[in-house]
């Protein structure tokens, strides 16, 4: 991962977890199978890590948000 990409991830502070429980229903493009979390930049920076687990994101105060919220607030400039 390039330095520019790492910085972009830190600015945005968004995380996603695929939640399908069975291989037969796994559909990575189905946004209802994902949980999305957003943390403020200062919180992500304070974690001081190149990688974090879901427990860390949740402990840092990251509630789940909808894909439409992530798309309109985070991914679209």
C-alpha positions in Angstrom: 0.0 0.0 0.0 1.5 3.3 -1.0 2.0 6.2 1.3 -0.7 8.3 -0.4 -3.2 5.5 0.0 -2.4 5.1 3.7 -2.9 8.8 4.2 -6.3 8.7 2.4 -7.4 5.8 4.6 -6.5 7.7 7.8 -8.3 10.9 6.6 -11.5 8.9 5.9 -11.4 6.5 8.8 -13.9 4.0 7.3 -13.9 0.3 7.9 -16.1 -2.5 6.5 -16.8 -6.1 7.6 -18.4 -8.8 5.4 -21.1 -10.5 7.4 -22.3 -13.5 5.4 -22.3 -16.6 7.6 -22.6 -19.3 4.9 -20.6 -19.7 1.7 -23.7 -20.4 -0.3 -25.1 -16.9 0.4 -21.8 -15.0 0.2 -22.3 -12.1 -2.2 -19.5 -9.5 -1.9 -21.3 -6.9 -4.0 -24.5 -7.1 -1.8 -24.1 -4.1 0.5 -26.7 -5.5 2.9 -24.1 -8.2 3.8 -21.6 -5.6 5.0 -21.3 -3.6 8.2 -19.7 -0.2 7.8 -18.0 1.8 10.5 -16.6 5.4 10.4 -14.3 7.0 13.0 -13.1 10.6 13.1 -9.6 11.2 11.8 -8.2 12.1 15.3 -9.5 8.8 16.7 -7.9 6.8 13.9 -4.6 8.7 14.2 -4.6 8.0 18.0 -4.8 4.3 17.3 -1.3 4.7 15.8 -1.5 1.4 13.8 -1.4 0.4 10.2 -4.1 -2.2 10.8 -6.9 -2.6 13.4 -9.4 -5.3 14.2 -13.1 -4.9 14.5 -12.9 -5.0 18.3 -10.6 -2.0 18.3 -12.9 -0.1 15.9 -15.9 -0.8 18.1 -14.1 0.1 21.3 -13.0 3.4 19.7 -16.7 4.3 19.3 -17.4 3.3 15.7 -21.1 2.7 15.3 -22.4 0.9 12.2 -23.6 3.1 9.4 -25.5 2.3 6.2 -23.7 1.9 2.9 -25.7 4.9 1.5 -24.4 7.1 4.3 -20.8 5.9 3.7 -21.2 6.5 0.0 -22.6 10.0 0.3 -20.6 11.3 3.2 -17.2 9.6 2.9 -16.6 8.2 -0.6 -18.1 11.0 -2.8 -15.9 14.1 -2.8 
